[in-house]
Amino acid sequence: SEALTEIAVAIDTSGSVTDEQFHHFTSEVYGIMRQLKPTKMTVLQFDTQIKSVDEITTANDLYNVKFTGRGGTNIEPVLDWANKNTPTVLLILTDGFFYPVEEAPKPPLVWVIHSNPKYQSHYGKVIHYEFTGDNK
C-alpha cells in the first residue's frame, strides 16, 4: 500500500542500444508515468557513467530528452545515484550486458531486460522482454 511517490528510471544508452530501442524505452517510461502517476519521475541515461538526469513531469519533458551515450556499460554509477537519492523504486531498462555488482541498492529495484533471456540478478525483480523493432 506504499505510494510510488518518486520513480527513477535508468535507461541504458550504451553502444548496444539502438535509437529505435531508446525510443521504445521512452515510450515505456511514458506508460509508467501515465499509469502510476508518480509525484516525481527522474530519468537517468547511462553507459559507463550517468550521462544525464532529467526530472519529468509532462509528456513534453519526456519527448524533449535527447539520446546520449554510446559507450560501454557500467551499472555502478546508477546504483550509487540510487543510494544517494533513494527514490521509492528504481527501474533499469537495459540489455543486461555489463559486469554485475554484488551489493543491492537501498531502494527496491526492477530490472527490465530486453533481448537477453539469460540475464539473472541476485537482487531486485527481473522482467524479461523481447524487442524486435517491429511496430506492427
N, CA, C and O atoms as CSV, one atom per row, in Angstrom:
chain,resi,resn,atom,element,x,y,z
A,1,SER,N,N,0.812,-1.204,0.000
A,1,SER,CA,C,0.000,0.000,0.000
A,1,SER,C,C,0.852,1.263,0.000
A,1,SER,O,O,0.323,2.368,0.121
A,2,GLU,N,N,2.168,1.109,-0.134
A,2,GLU,CA,C,3.044,2.274,-0.169
A,2,GLU,C,C,2.914,2.977,-1.518
A,2,GLU,O,O,2.971,2.331,-2.564
A,3,ALA,N,N,2.742,4.282,-1.494
A,3,ALA,CA,C,2.583,5.046,-2.731
A,3,ALA,C,C,3.916,5.137,-3.470
A,3,ALA,O,O,4.978,5.219,-2.854
A,4,LEU,N,N,3.843,5.122,-4.782
A,4,LEU,CA,C,5.042,5.311,-5.602
A,4,LEU,C,C,5.200,6.808,-5.852
A,4,LEU,O,O,4.850,7.313,-6.919
A,5,THR,N,N,5.725,7.500,-4.865
A,5,THR,CA,C,5.832,8.946,-4.972
A,5,THR,C,C,6.959,9.377,-5.887
A,5,THR,O,O,6.826,10.361,-6.614
A,6,GLU,N,N,8.066,8.653,-5.860
A,6,GLU,CA,C,9.188,9.016,-6.715
A,6,GLU,C,C,9.732,7.786,-7.417
A,6,GLU,O,O,10.249,6.865,-6.784
A,7,ILE,N,N,9.607,7.787,-8.733
A,7,ILE,CA,C,10.120,6.690,-9.548
A,7,ILE,C,C,11.350,7.195,-10.295
A,7,ILE,O,O,11.323,8.259,-10.914
A,8,ALA,N,N,12.414,6.424,-10.229
A,8,ALA,CA,C,13.598,6.710,-11.028
A,8,ALA,C,C,13.707,5.615,-12.082
A,8,ALA,O,O,13.583,4.429,-11.776
A,9,VAL,N,N,13.937,6.022,-13.317
A,9,VAL,CA,C,14.105,5.086,-14.423
A,9,VAL,C,C,15.465,5.352,-15.053
A,9,VAL,O,O,15.728,6.451,-15.541
A,10,ALA,N,N,16.325,4.342,-15.039
A,10,ALA,CA,C,17.640,4.450,-15.659
A,10,ALA,C,C,17.588,3.737,-17.001
A,10,ALA,O,O,17.237,2.560,-17.079
A,11,ILE,N,N,17.940,4.456,-18.049
A,11,ILE,CA,C,17.902,3.914,-19.405
A,11,ILE,C,C,19.328,3.702,-19.905
A,11,ILE,O,O,20.137,4.630,-19.941
A,12,ASP,N,N,19.613,2.471,-20.284
A,12,ASP,CA,C,20.907,2.106,-20.848
A,12,ASP,C,C,21.040,2.746,-22.221
A,12,ASP,O,O,20.231,2.485,-23.111
A,13,THR,N,N,22.056,3.581,-22.396
A,13,THR,CA,C,22.294,4.222,-23.696
A,13,THR,C,C,23.659,3.820,-24.243
A,13,THR,O,O,24.295,4.574,-24.980
A,14,SER,N,N,24.095,2.623,-23.872
A,14,SER,CA,C,25.390,2.137,-24.348
A,14,SER,C,C,25.331,1.816,-25.840
A,14,SER,O,O,24.272,1.900,-26.462
A,15,GLY,N,N,26.462,1.455,-26.396
A,15,GLY,CA,C,26.562,1.194,-27.821
A,15,GLY,C,C,25.681,0.074,-28.336
A,15,GLY,O,O,25.383,0.027,-29.529
A,16,SER,N,N,25.255,-0.832,-27.462
A,16,SER,CA,C,24.416,-1.948,-27.906
A,16,SER,C,C,22.931,-1.581,-28.001
A,16,SER,O,O,22.127,-2.393,-28.458
A,17,VAL,N,N,22.564,-0.383,-27.579
A,17,VAL,CA,C,21.169,0.069,-27.626
A,17,VAL,C,C,20.992,0.989,-28.841
A,17,VAL,O,O,21.701,1.985,-28.985
A,18,THR,N,N,20.042,0.643,-29.706
A,18,THR,CA,C,19.798,1.433,-30.911
A,18,THR,C,C,18.903,2.639,-30.612
A,18,THR,O,O,18.263,2.701,-29.562
A,19,ASP,N,N,18.864,3.587,-31.535
A,19,ASP,CA,C,17.956,4.735,-31.402
A,19,ASP,C,C,16.518,4.257,-31.269
A,19,ASP,O,O,15.755,4.791,-30.464
A,20,GLU,N,N,16.147,3.255,-32.055
A,20,GLU,CA,C,14.779,2.726,-32.018
A,20,GLU,C,C,14.460,2.121,-30.643
A,20,GLU,O,O,13.365,2.314,-30.115
A,21,GLN,N,N,15.413,1.399,-30.076
A,21,GLN,CA,C,15.208,0.833,-28.746
A,21,GLN,C,C,15.082,1.938,-27.698
A,21,GLN,O,O,14.262,1.847,-26.785
A,22,PHE,N,N,15.898,2.976,-27.836
A,22,PHE,CA,C,15.806,4.107,-26.908
A,22,PHE,C,C,14.408,4.726,-26.964
A,22,PHE,O,O,13.820,5.021,-25.924
A,23,HIS,N,N,13.882,4.921,-28.156
A,23,HIS,CA,C,12.533,5.487,-28.287
A,23,HIS,C,C,11.488,4.532,-27.702
A,23,HIS,O,O,10.492,4.975,-27.130
A,24,HIS,N,N,11.714,3.240,-27.844
A,24,HIS,CA,C,10.821,2.257,-27.233
A,24,HIS,C,C,10.892,2.385,-25.709
A,24,HIS,O,O,9.863,2.355,-25.034
A,25,PHE,N,N,12.101,2.527,-25.170
A,25,PHE,CA,C,12.271,2.717,-23.726
A,25,PHE,C,C,11.519,3.963,-23.248
A,25,PHE,O,O,10.836,3.925,-22.225
A,26,THR,N,N,11.647,5.062,-23.990
A,26,THR,CA,C,10.956,6.284,-23.550
A,26,THR,C,C,9.445,6.118,-23.638
A,26,THR,O,O,8.717,6.712,-22.843
A,27,SER,N,N,8.962,5.333,-24.576
A,27,SER,CA,C,7.527,5.040,-24.639
A,27,SER,C,C,7.086,4.257,-23.401
A,27,SER,O,O,6.002,4.492,-22.867
A,28,GLU,N,N,7.925,3.333,-22.950
A,28,GLU,CA,C,7.627,2.588,-21.724
A,28,GLU,C,C,7.595,3.532,-20.524
A,28,GLU,O,O,6.737,3.401,-19.651
A,29,VAL,N,N,8.518,4.469,-20.482
A,29,VAL,CA,C,8.547,5.446,-19.389
A,29,VAL,C,C,7.264,6.270,-19.394
A,29,VAL,O,O,6.688,6.537,-18.339
A,30,TYR,N,N,6.819,6.671,-20.577
A,30,TYR,CA,C,5.567,7.422,-20.689
A,30,TYR,C,C,4.391,6.602,-20.154
A,30,TYR,O,O,3.536,7.130,-19.444
A,31,GLY,N,N,4.351,5.323,-20.492
A,31,GLY,CA,C,3.293,4.446,-19.995
A,31,GLY,C,C,3.316,4.335,-18.476
A,31,GLY,O,O,2.268,4.350,-17.829
A,32,ILE,N,N,4.503,4.226,-17.916
A,32,ILE,CA,C,4.645,4.176,-16.458
A,32,ILE,C,C,4.143,5.478,-15.840
A,32,ILE,O,O,3.425,5.472,-14.839
A,33,MET,N,N,4.529,6.581,-16.449
A,33,MET,CA,C,4.120,7.901,-15.955
A,33,MET,C,C,2.595,8.048,-15.975
A,33,MET,O,O,2.007,8.540,-15.011
A,34,ARG,N,N,1.962,7.629,-17.056
A,34,ARG,CA,C,0.503,7.760,-17.187
A,34,ARG,C,C,-0.243,6.832,-16.231
A,34,ARG,O,O,-1.248,7.221,-15.636
A,35,GLN,N,N,0.251,5.616,-16.090
A,35,GLN,CA,C,-0.473,4.636,-15.290
A,35,GLN,C,C,-0.271,4.826,-13.788
A,35,GLN,O,O,-1.230,4.756,-13.019
A,36,LEU,N,N,0.975,5.066,-13.365
A,36,LEU,CA,C,1.270,5.126,-11.943
A,36,LEU,C,C,1.187,6.535,-11.355
A,36,LEU,O,O,1.042,6.694,-10.143
A,37,LYS,N,N,1.279,7.556,-12.209
A,37,LYS,CA,C,1.164,8.955,-11.795
A,37,LYS,C,C,2.017,9.299,-10.567
A,37,LYS,O,O,1.490,9.763,-9.556
A,38,PRO,N,N,3.324,9.075,-10.654
A,38,PRO,CA,C,4.180,9.411,-9.515
A,38,PRO,C,C,4.240,10.926,-9.317
A,38,PRO,O,O,4.031,11.689,-10.260
A,39,THR,N,N,4.524,11.352,-8.098
A,39,THR,CA,C,4.663,12.785,-7.847
A,39,THR,C,C,5.961,13.313,-8.445
A,39,THR,O,O,6.073,14.503,-8.737
A,40,LYS,N,N,6.941,12.432,-8.628
A,40,LYS,CA,C,8.215,12.825,-9.227
A,40,LYS,C,C,8.746,11.651,-10.030
A,40,LYS,O,O,8.743,10.514,-9.559
A,41,MET,N,N,9.206,11.933,-11.249
A,41,MET,CA,C,9.832,10.899,-12.065
A,41,MET,C,C,11.165,11.439,-12.552
A,41,MET,O,O,11.244,12.531,-13.115
A,42,THR,N,N,12.211,10.655,-12.325
A,42,THR,CA,C,13.556,11.023,-12.740
A,42,THR,C,C,14.023,10.012,-13.777
A,42,THR,O,O,13.926,8.804,-13.563
A,43,VAL,N,N,14.527,10.506,-14.899
A,43,VAL,CA,C,15.052,9.641,-15.954
A,43,VAL,C,C,16.557,9.860,-16.038
A,43,VAL,O,O,17.029,10.975,-16.260
A,44,LEU,N,N,17.296,8.775,-15.856
A,44,LEU,CA,C,18.752,8.809,-15.976
A,44,LEU,C,C,19.143,8.086,-17.250
A,44,LEU,O,O,18.578,7.039,-17.567
A,45,GLN,N,N,20.098,8.627,-17.981
A,45,GLN,CA,C,20.682,7.919,-19.112
A,45,GLN,C,C,22.103,7.547,-18.710
A,45,GLN,O,O,22.828,8.363,-18.141
A,46,PHE,N,N,22.499,6.313,-19.008
A,46,PHE,CA,C,23.840,5.889,-18.607
A,46,PHE,C,C,24.457,4.959,-19.635
A,46,PHE,O,O,23.767,4.227,-20.346
A,47,ASP,N,N,25.775,5.012,-19.689
A,47,ASP,CA,C,26.567,3.975,-20.353
A,47,ASP,C,C,27.655,3.597,-19.354
A,47,ASP,O,O,27.370,2.820,-18.443
A,48,THR,N,N,28.884,4.101,-19.469
A,48,THR,CA,C,29.890,3.832,-18.438
A,48,THR,C,C,29.752,4.799,-17.263
A,48,THR,O,O,30.356,4.601,-16.208
A,49,GLN,N,N,28.953,5.844,-17.459
A,49,GLN,CA,C,28.666,6.820,-16.412
A,49,GLN,C,C,27.276,7.392,-16.654
A,49,GLN,O,O,26.684,7.156,-17.707
A,50,ILE,N,N,26.763,8.124,-15.711
A,50,ILE,CA,C,25.465,8.770,-15.913
A,50,ILE,C,C,25.684,9.954,-16.852
A,50,ILE,O,O,26.480,10.850,-16.570
A,51,LYS,N,N,24.962,9.941,-17.975
A,51,LYS,CA,C,25.102,10.983,-18.992
A,51,LYS,C,C,24.151,12.150,-18.772
A,51,LYS,O,O,24.477,13.294,-19.089
A,52,SER,N,N,22.964,11.856,-18.224
A,52,SER,CA,C,22.021,12.938,-17.923
A,52,SER,C,C,21.038,12.470,-16.862
A,52,SER,O,O,20.764,11.279,-16.720
A,53,VAL,N,N,20.518,13.439,-16.124
A,53,VAL,CA,C,19.479,13.212,-15.132
A,53,VAL,C,C,18.401,14.253,-15.416
A,53,VAL,O,O,18.644,15.454,-15.298
A,54,ASP,N,N,17.207,13.788,-15.791
A,54,ASP,CA,C,16.121,14.686,-16.167
A,54,ASP,C,C,14.909,14.443,-15.280
A,54,ASP,O,O,14.479,13.304,-15.104
A,55,GLU,N,N,14.364,15.513,-14.724
A,55,GLU,CA,C,13.112,15.439,-13.973
A,55,GLU,C,C,11.975,15.539,-14.975
A,55,GLU,O,O,11.929,16.481,-15.767
A,56,ILE,N,N,11.063,14.587,-14.952
A,56,ILE,CA,C,9.976,14.506,-15.926
A,56,ILE,C,C,8.651,14.743,-15.207
A,56,ILE,O,O,8.322,14.043,-14.249
A,57,THR,N,N,7.896,15.733,-15.675
A,57,THR,CA,C,6.567,15.960,-15.106
A,57,THR,C,C,5.475,15.900,-16.169
A,57,THR,O,O,4.302,15.708,-15.847
A,58,THR,N,N,5.858,16.063,-17.441
A,58,THR,CA,C,4.885,16.024,-18.528
A,58,THR,C,C,5.424,15.179,-19.679
A,58,THR,O,O,6.611,14.856,-19.728
A,59,ALA,N,N,4.536,14.831,-20.598
A,59,ALA,CA,C,4.950,14.091,-21.796
A,59,ALA,C,C,5.952,14.910,-22.604
A,59,ALA,O,O,6.899,14.350,-23.156
A,60,ASN,N,N,5.760,16.229,-22.683
A,60,ASN,CA,C,6.711,17.083,-23.412
A,60,ASN,C,C,8.105,16.993,-22.819
A,60,ASN,O,O,9.092,16.943,-23.553
A,61,ASP,N,N,8.192,16.973,-21.484
A,61,ASP,CA,C,9.505,16.820,-20.842
A,61,ASP,C,C,10.179,15.549,-21.329
A,61,ASP,O,O,11.363,15.551,-21.665
A,62,LEU,N,N,9.423,14.477,-21.365
A,62,LEU,CA,C,9.969,13.189,-21.771
A,62,LEU,C,C,10.397,13.201,-23.232
A,62,LEU,O,O,11.479,12.711,-23.557
A,63,TYR,N,N,9.585,13.741,-24.104
A,63,TYR,CA,C,9.916,13.735,-25.527
A,63,TYR,C,C,11.031,14.708,-25.878
A,63,TYR,O,O,11.586,14.634,-26.975
A,64,ASN,N,N,11.369,15.617,-24.971
A,64,ASN,CA,C,12.486,16.538,-25.189
A,64,ASN,C,C,13.819,15.976,-24.701
A,64,ASN,O,O,14.859,16.605,-24.895
A,65,VAL,N,N,13.801,14.793,-24.067
A,65,VAL,CA,C,15.038,14.164,-23.612
A,65,VAL,C,C,15.818,13.694,-24.840
A,65,VAL,O,O,15.285,12.978,-25.689
A,66,LYS,N,N,17.068,14.100,-24.923
A,66,LYS,CA,C,17.916,13.735,-26.066
A,66,LYS,C,C,18.755,12.508,-25.722
A,66,LYS,O,O,19.287,12.388,-24.619
A,67,PHE,N,N,18.859,11.611,-26.680
A,67,PHE,CA,C,19.593,10.351,-26.557
A,67,PHE,C,C,21.092,10.642,-26.505
A,67,PHE,O,O,21.647,11.224,-27.437
A,68,THR,N,N,21.752,10.234,-25.402
A,68,THR,CA,C,23.196,10.449,-25.261
A,68,THR,C,C,23.856,9.155,-24.811
A,68,THR,O,O,23.194,8.259,-24.287
A,69,GLY,N,N,25.132,9.066,-25.013
A,69,GLY,CA,C,25.862,7.876,-24.571
A,69,GLY,C,C,26.594,7.219,-25.712
A,69,GLY,O,O,27.293,7.888,-26.473
A,70,ARG,N,N,26.445,5.913,-25.842
A,70,ARG,CA,C,27.016,5.081,-26.898
A,70,ARG,C,C,28.336,4.437,-26.503
A,70,ARG,O,O,29.017,3.878,-27.362
A,71,GLY,N,N,28.720,4.498,-25.234
A,71,GLY,CA,C,29.939,3.838,-24.777
A,71,GLY,C,C,29.655,2.416,-24.325
A,71,GLY,O,O,28.710,1.781,-24.792
A,72,GLY,N,N,30.477,1.923,-23.415
A,72,GLY,CA,C,30.271,0.607,-22.819
A,72,GLY,C,C,29.152,0.691,-21.789
A,72,GLY,O,O,28.336,1.611,-21.844
A,73,THR,N,N,29.097,-0.252,-20.851
A,73,THR,CA,C,28.043,-0.228,-19.835
A,73,THR,C,C,28.644,-0.490,-18.463
A,73,THR,O,O,29.365,-1.467,-18.263
A,74,ASN,N,N,28.336,0.395,-17.522
A,74,ASN,CA,C,28.729,0.224,-16.124
A,74,ASN,C,C,27.526,0.601,-15.276
A,74,ASN,O,O,27.065,1.742,-15.323
A,75,ILE,N,N,27.019,-0.337,-14.508
A,75,ILE,CA,C,25.812,-0.125,-13.719
A,75,ILE,C,C,26.106,0.578,-12.387
A,75,ILE,O,O,25.189,1.136,-11.784
A,76,GLU,N,N,27.346,0.566,-11.917
A,76,GLU,CA,C,27.684,1.125,-10.605
A,76,GLU,C,C,27.271,2.579,-10.407
A,76,GLU,O,O,26.725,2.897,-9.350
A,77,PRO,N,N,27.500,3.485,-11.365
A,77,PRO,CA,C,27.087,4.877,-11.134
A,77,PRO,C,C,25.580,5.019,-10.894
A,77,PRO,O,O,25.153,5.871,-10.114
A,78,VAL,N,N,24.783,4.195,-11.558
A,78,VAL,CA,C,23.326,4.248,-11.372
A,78,VAL,C,C,22.957,3.800,-9.962
A,78,VAL,O,O,22.141,4.440,-9.300
A,79,LEU,N,N,23.556,2.705,-9.502
A,79,LEU,CA,C,23.261,2.203,-8.162
A,79,LEU,C,C,23.751,3.178,-7.095
A,79,LEU,O,O,23.092,3.352,-6.069
A,80,ASP,N,N,24.899,3.816,-7.324
A,80,ASP,CA,C,25.387,4.845,-6.392
A,80,ASP,C,C,24.410,6.015,-6.327
A,80,ASP,O,O,24.103,6.514,-5.244
A,81,TRP,N,N,23.921,6.451,-7.491
A,81,TRP,CA,C,22.946,7.545,-7.540
A,81,TRP,C,C,21.692,7.155,-6.748
A,81,TRP,O,O,21.175,7.961,-5.974
A,82,ALA,N,N,21.208,5.939,-6.937
A,82,ALA,CA,C,20.002,5.477,-6.242
A,82,ALA,C,C,20.210,5.455,-4.726
A,82,ALA,O,O,19.303,5.807,-3.972
A,83,ASN,N,N,21.388,5.048,-4.282
A,83,ASN,CA,C,21.671,5.029,-2.846
A,83,ASN,C,C,21.688,6.437,-2.255
A,83,ASN,O,O,21.267,6.635,-1.116
A,84,LYS,N,N,22.167,7.406,-3.015
A,84,LYS,CA,C,22.235,8.794,-2.526
A,84,LYS,C,C,20.878,9.486,-2.585
A,84,LYS,O,O,20.561,10.296,-1.714
A,85,ASN,N,N,20.071,9.176,-3.604
A,85,ASN,CA,C,18.815,9.895,-3.835
A,85,ASN,C,C,17.573,9.151,-3.351
A,85,ASN,O,O,16.502,9.747,-3.236
A,86,THR,N,N,17.704,7.877,-3.072
A,86,THR,CA,C,16.663,6.986,-2.541
A,86,THR,C,C,15.248,7.225,-3.096
A,86,THR,O,O,14.352,7.632,-2.358
A,87,PRO,N,N,15.054,6.970,-4.397
A,87,PRO,CA,C,13.689,7.022,-4.933
A,87,PRO,C,C,12.850,5.906,-4.320
A,87,PRO,O,O,13.390,4.976,-3.721
A,88,THR,N,N,11.537,6.001,-4.468
A,88,THR,CA,C,10.649,4.950,-3.963
A,88,THR,C,C,10.951,3.623,-4.646
A,88,THR,O,O,10.898,2.569,-4.011
A,89,VAL,N,N,11.269,3.669,-5.946
A,89,VAL,CA,C,11.641,2.485,-6.715
A,89,VAL,C,C,12.573,2.910,-7.845
A,89,VAL,O,O,12.470,4.025,-8.358
A,90,LEU,N,N,13.476,2.021,-8.226
A,90,LEU,CA,C,14.385,2.235,-9.348
A,90,LEU,C,C,14.111,1.175,-10.397
A,90,LEU,O,O,14.158,-0.019,-10.100
A,91,LEU,N,N,13.824,1.598,-11.629
A,91,LEU,CA,C,13.684,0.694,-12.766
A,91,LEU,C,C,14.890,0.909,-13.663
A,91,LEU,O,O,15.269,2.046,-13.942
A,92,ILE,N,N,15.492,-0.181,-14.112
A,92,ILE,CA,C,16.627,-0.081,-15.023
A,92,ILE,C,C,16.252,-0.788,-16.315
A,92,ILE,O,O,16.013,-1.995,-16.322
A,93,LEU,N,N,16.200,-0.031,-17.410
A,93,LEU,CA,C,15.904,-0.558,-18.738
A,93,LEU,C,C,17.235,-0.785,-19.445
A,93,LEU,O,O,17.950,0.170,-19.752
A,94,THR,N,N,17.570,-2.053,-19.705
A,94,THR,CA,C,18.887,-2.393,-20.228
A,94,THR,C,C,18.847,-3.729,-20.965
A,94,THR,O,O,17.866,-4.470,-20.892
A,95,ASP,N,N,19.941,-4.019,-21.680
A,95,ASP,CA,C,20.086,-5.347,-22.274
A,95,ASP,C,C,20.797,-6.297,-21.313
A,95,ASP,O,O,20.899,-7.492,-21.591
A,96,GLY,N,N,21.287,-5.781,-20.192
A,96,GLY,CA,C,21.896,-6.627,-19.166
A,96,GLY,C,C,23.310,-7.072,-19.462
A,96,GLY,O,O,23.823,-7.959,-18.780
A,97,PHE,N,N,23.958,-6.486,-20.456
A,97,PHE,CA,C,25.324,-6.865,-20.787
A,97,PHE,C,C,26.295,-5.922,-20.085
A,97,PHE,O,O,26.760,-4.939,-20.660
A,98,PHE,N,N,26.590,-6.249,-18.821
A,98,PHE,CA,C,27.538,-5.490,-18.006
A,98,PHE,C,C,28.009,-6.388,-16.876
A,98,PHE,O,O,27.410,-7.429,-16.609
A,99,TYR,N,N,29.084,-5.981,-16.214
A,99,TYR,CA,C,29.568,-6.745,-15.061
A,99,TYR,C,C,28.644,-6.492,-13.888
A,99,TYR,O,O,28.344,-5.340,-13.576
A,100,PRO,N,N,28.183,-7.558,-13.224
A,100,PRO,CA,C,27.256,-7.380,-12.108
A,100,PRO,C,C,27.939,-6.749,-10.894
A,100,PRO,O,O,29.153,-6.850,-10.714
A,101,VAL,N,N,27.133,-6.106,-10.085
A,101,VAL,CA,C,27.582,-5.522,-8.832
A,101,VAL,C,C,26.970,-6.373,-7.732
A,101,VAL,O,O,25.785,-6.699,-7.792
A,102,GLU,N,N,27.752,-6.733,-6.740
A,102,GLU,CA,C,27.294,-7.667,-5.714
A,102,GLU,C,C,26.318,-7.053,-4.710
A,102,GLU,O,O,25.436,-7.747,-4.204
A,103,GLU,N,N,26.469,-5.761,-4.420
A,103,GLU,CA,C,25.658,-5.149,-3.372
A,103,GLU,C,C,24.394,-4.507,-3.950
A,103,GLU,O,O,24.461,-3.713,-4.889
A,104,ALA,N,N,23.259,-4.857,-3.383
A,104,ALA,CA,C,21.973,-4.308,-3.821
A,104,ALA,C,C,21.856,-2.849,-3.373
A,104,ALA,O,O,22.367,-2.487,-2.314
A,105,PRO,N,N,21.195,-2.020,-4.164
A,105,PRO,CA,C,20.969,-0.638,-3.741
A,105,PRO,C,C,19.909,-0.571,-2.646
A,105,PRO,O,O,19.190,-1.542,-2.414
A,106,LYS,N,N,19.813,0.565,-1.979
A,106,LYS,CA,C,18.826,0.750,-0.906
A,106,LYS,C,C,17.384,0.691,-1.421
A,106,LYS,O,O,16.568,-0.023,-0.839
A,107,PRO,N,N,17.043,1.418,-2.495
A,107,PRO,CA,C,15.639,1.360,-2.934
A,107,PRO,C,C,15.316,0.044,-3.634
A,107,PRO,O,O,16.211,-0.621,-4.155
A,108,PRO,N,N,14.039,-0.332,-3.647
A,108,PRO,CA,C,13.631,-1.512,-4.424
A,108,PRO,C,C,14.016,-1.323,-5.894
A,108,PRO,O,O,13.974,-0.212,-6.423
A,109,LEU,N,N,14.384,-2.409,-6.531
A,109,LEU,CA,C,14.916,-2.361,-7.892
A,109,LEU,C,C,14.172,-3.329,-8.793
A,109,LEU,O,O,13.890,-4.464,-8.410
A,110,VAL,N,N,13.856,-2.862,-10.006
A,110,VAL,CA,C,13.269,-3.709,-11.044
A,110,VAL,C,C,14.171,-3.602,-12.271
A,110,VAL,O,O,14.390,-2.513,-12.801
A,111,TRP,N,N,14.686,-4.737,-12.710
A,111,TRP,CA,C,15.480,-4.830,-13.936
A,111,TRP,C,C,14.517,-5.131,-15.078
A,111,TRP,O,O,13.792,-6.124,-15.012
A,112,VAL,N,N,14.486,-4.320,-16.106
A,112,VAL,CA,C,13.691,-4.583,-17.308
A,112,VAL,C,C,14.713,-4.888,-18.403
A,112,VAL,O,O,15.372,-3.990,-18.928
A,113,ILE,N,N,14.829,-6.181,-18.735
A,113,ILE,CA,C,15.907,-6.669,-19.594
A,113,ILE,C,C,15.367,-6.993,-20.980
A,113,ILE,O,O,14.477,-7.831,-21.129
A,114,HIS,N,N,15.909,-6.322,-21.993
A,114,HIS,CA,C,15.455,-6.618,-23.352
A,114,HIS,C,C,16.426,-7.537,-24.072
A,114,HIS,O,O,17.643,-7.353,-24.037
A,115,SER,N,N,15.843,-8.533,-24.726
A,115,SER,CA,C,16.558,-9.434,-25.640
A,115,SER,C,C,17.769,-10.125,-25.021
A,115,SER,O,O,18.776,-10.323,-25.700
A,116,ASN,N,N,17.689,-10.495,-23.749
A,116,ASN,CA,C,18.770,-11.210,-23.085
A,116,ASN,C,C,18.148,-12.165,-22.057
A,116,ASN,O,O,18.214,-11.909,-20.855
A,117,PRO,N,N,17.543,-13.268,-22.529
A,117,PRO,CA,C,16.816,-14.168,-21.621
A,117,PRO,C,C,17.694,-14.861,-20.579
A,117,PRO,O,O,17.166,-15.423,-19.620
A,118,LYS,N,N,19.008,-14.836,-20.741
A,118,LYS,CA,C,19.895,-15.484,-19.776
A,118,LYS,C,C,20.245,-14.584,-18.594
A,118,LYS,O,O,20.834,-15.051,-17.619
A,119,TYR,N,N,19.892,-13.303,-18.667
A,119,TYR,CA,C,20.253,-12.380,-17.587
A,119,TYR,C,C,19.537,-12.764,-16.292
A,119,TYR,O,O,18.333,-13.018,-16.282
A,120,GLN,N,N,20.300,-12.800,-15.206
A,120,GLN,CA,C,19.758,-13.025,-13.870
A,120,GLN,C,C,20.442,-12.061,-12.914
A,120,GLN,O,O,21.558,-11.607,-13.168
A,121,SER,N,N,19.771,-11.754,-11.818
A,121,SER,CA,C,20.351,-10.886,-10.797
A,121,SER,C,C,20.112,-11.513,-9.430
A,121,SER,O,O,19.119,-12.208,-9.215
A,122,HIS,N,N,21.038,-11.257,-8.509
A,122,HIS,CA,C,20.905,-11.766,-7.145
A,122,HIS,C,C,20.007,-10.871,-6.294
A,122,HIS,O,O,19.706,-11.207,-5.149
A,123,TYR,N,N,19.587,-9.762,-6.832
A,123,TYR,CA,C,18.721,-8.851,-6.092
A,123,TYR,C,C,17.810,-8.126,-7.068
A,123,TYR,O,O,18.111,-8.014,-8.256
A,124,GLY,N,N,16.703,-7.641,-6.553
A,124,GLY,CA,C,15.725,-6.960,-7.385
A,124,GLY,C,C,14.869,-7.954,-8.151
A,124,GLY,O,O,15.133,-9.157,-8.152
A,125,LYS,N,N,13.852,-7.434,-8.796
A,125,LYS,CA,C,12.961,-8.241,-9.637
A,125,LYS,C,C,13.419,-8.098,-11.082
A,125,LYS,O,O,13.726,-6.993,-11.528
A,126,VAL,N,N,13.468,-9.201,-11.812
A,126,VAL,CA,C,13.892,-9.190,-13.213
A,126,VAL,C,C,12.678,-9.451,-14.101
A,126,VAL,O,O,11.959,-10.433,-13.921
A,127,ILE,N,N,12.468,-8.558,-15.054
A,127,ILE,CA,C,11.419,-8.725,-16.061
A,127,ILE,C,C,12.106,-8.807,-17.424
A,127,ILE,O,O,12.830,-7.891,-17.814
A,128,HIS,N,N,11.879,-9.899,-18.140
A,128,HIS,CA,C,12.471,-10.078,-19.474
A,128,HIS,C,C,11.430,-9.758,-20.542
A,128,HIS,O,O,10.248,-10.063,-20.384
A,129,TYR,N,N,11.884,-9.142,-21.630
A,129,TYR,CA,C,11.028,-8.990,-22.797
A,129,TYR,C,C,11.891,-8.923,-24.040
A,129,TYR,O,O,13.064,-8.553,-23.988
A,130,GLU,N,N,11.289,-9.286,-25.148
A,130,GLU,CA,C,11.979,-9.229,-26.432
A,130,GLU,C,C,11.549,-7.969,-27.156
A,130,GLU,O,O,10.371,-7.610,-27.166
A,131,PHE,N,N,12.510,-7.309,-27.757
A,131,PHE,CA,C,12.214,-6.140,-28.583
A,131,PHE,C,C,12.723,-6.444,-29.979
A,131,PHE,O,O,13.927,-6.576,-30.203
A,132,THR,N,N,11.796,-6.553,-30.909
A,132,THR,CA,C,12.180,-6.919,-32.278
A,132,THR,C,C,12.331,-5.719,-33.177
A,132,THR,O,O,12.903,-5.823,-34.262
A,133,GLY,N,N,11.818,-4.560,-32.736
A,133,GLY,CA,C,11.868,-3.380,-33.576
A,133,GLY,C,C,10.715,-3.317,-34.547
A,133,GLY,O,O,10.623,-2.381,-35.341
A,134,ASP,N,N,9.833,-4.298,-34.498
A,134,ASP,CA,C,8.674,-4.347,-35.377
A,134,ASP,C,C,7.505,-3.629,-34.688
A,134,ASP,O,O,7.037,-4.069,-33.637
A,135,ASN,N,N,7.049,-2.552,-35.266
A,135,ASN,CA,C,5.989,-1.753,-34.655
A,135,ASN,C,C,4.597,-2.174,-35.074
A,135,ASN,O,O,3.665,-1.385,-34.918
A,136,LYS,N,N,4.403,-3.361,-35.591
A,136,LYS,CA,C,3.100,-3.812,-36.069
A,136,LYS,C,C,2.224,-4.210,-34.913
A,136,LYS,O,O,1.081,-4.620,-35.117
